[in-house]
Amino acid sequence: MSWNPQQGQGIEVSPGYHNNGHLDDKQTVWTKAEDSYAHPTANDKYAIANAYPPEVVGEDGEEGKRLPVPAPTICGIRRKVFWIALGVATFVVLAAAIGGGVGGYFANRPKQSASESQSTSNSGSSTGNPTAPGPSSPTRAPVQNLSIAAVRWIDGKNVDHYRVFTQSSSSNQLGILESAWNSDGQAWSISPITDGTDTVKPGTSISASTGFPHTNTSFELVKTVFYVQPGGKLIERQSPYKEATGIWGNDNFSGLYSTSNASSVFSYWYQNMETRFHILATFFQELGANSLTVARYVENGTNWYPWRDTRHSISIQDGSPIAAAPAGNRWDLRLYVGGTDGTIKQYPYDLETNSLGRAVDTALEISPRSPFCVTIEDNRNWFSESTLPECARTGASTFVTHLLLFASTDRQSLSLVSWNCSSGFVPQQDRIQSLLKPNRTYLGLATTSDSSLTFSGQRVYVLFDEGAGPQVEEWEVPASGGLNTAEQSGPWKLRGEVPTTS
């Protein structure tokens, strides 16, 4: 189901695409590739001094006649007098030089330190090669390898909470930071979730989920953040840790698995409060291309089982983006990865049985570690009970519309494409066009959509760099499933900037 704004008649149903809830054909959307932006570079240039001074040749090569040796002088001055005068002059010159040098050093030091500090905090890496900056060169190269994750929940007092997790870009501290906001205080606060003893891989992928311990709402809700250490070890960071409010600690998953060098990480926490059943799943790559590992922690209220993993052999890039969202039932997911052919693949994935279905191909281009997230929409309100597509009815329960947001291969722009069981993949670019700005390098995307199937209050967090360092914007996804069908299919809105210390 996807609303076609040009027709203005709600969700577009593509005939012949569904057959009793099953896909008949591959559905593709062809998108024109964006032209790559040229990045000006300056060749290294060196000034080479003459290796040897010019040779001076005397008028003749013969030794002159010996003359009587005069009293020893230098420049017509007796030696003793000359050396005394030279010593005094040398002392004066050296004193002036040292005084001017020290004064100049301290006079220029604040400006130099600020420049060095900005270079240290903003630069992702340094080649060590001198480069002559041209007049049109940016002050710094945009950071390429940063990640972002987000969660949202409403507590028992009806207070709305949003959390955004990023990695500090400071070379002095590469820890994970939490930016927190709630509807009571309505102001962002920032705190680290790692400390000096925690090592974090530069450019680590970050994923976050929330859930209640033992699927019991009498416990405080737990935030779980996954990231990678420099050696590739996956770490699970939780708060509250061992029921200590406000404390972060490493949980049982930490150190069990190692990722491939470029692997992304995605997590999904499903809970059934009635049966006290839950599954916490983490998706990552251990072997690189053509292999995806899914590790699951399963608990049924009375028994819990250690983390168990399954390696799925599928067409997937080394370092592929990984995202998933429920299609209707909260354990019935659609998993999105980048295929080895450089396009997005969609796989049906049953979280309970840990089984992958057949891939659905698209022509949507994506590159390894490219920013990618999927948020959700409920468009059933466009239909009556009799006109609702068969695949979206209660029996099939594939009623959720997915909104795929991803970066171009050069990371200079973003694309929005919707998917549902009746219409397949449909461009929705007009909904985000006003939010896109020139001269941005998009670094990461995160959504608050999760297993709760909440269709209001959803946010997307956009991590980007315009040349002055990483920044985060908060975009609002219109509420869906209610009476205001026009607004729910309208443009996304900019809520503001999310402060970080990166």
PyMOL commands that set and color helices and strands:
alter all, ss='L'
color gray80, all
select helices_A, chain A and resi 79-122+213-215+380-382+390-392+429-431+433-435+485-488
alter helices_A, ss='H'
color red, helices_A
select strands_A, chain A and resi 2-3+11-12+18-19+22-23+73-74+77-78+148-154+160-167+176-182+189-192+207-211+222-228+234-239+249-250+266-272+277-284+292-299+308-312+322-326+332-338+343-350+355-356+360-365+372-378+400-407+414-420+424-427+441-447+459-465+470-476+493-497
alter strands_A, ss='S'
color yellow, strands_A
deselect
rebuild
show_as cartoon
